[in-house]
């Protein structure tokens, strides 16, 4: 099963969803706004993906955080707590396919992941 995680109105998530549909891949979408990720799920992601790749420090949500909140993200446990409270600081989309986790989207990255499968 292919699972895609993100926020429905995110432009990059929309591009990933279009790519999956155009390439005839069925998937289940999980909207972080409707169902925030659990600490356990995020911890599992961090076993494959580096924290710096999973945590989006370029977005508006990150910039609106206090310096204390941003400092909290320096440790994995603190970052997980922050991402649960503010799912918009998670880089999107997150694709889970064949026990592989991909963060972000590019047509080339997805094509490579599905060719390897």
Order of alpha helices (4+ residues) and beta strands (2+ residues): beta-alpha-beta-alpha-alpha-alpha-alpha-alpha-beta-beta-alpha
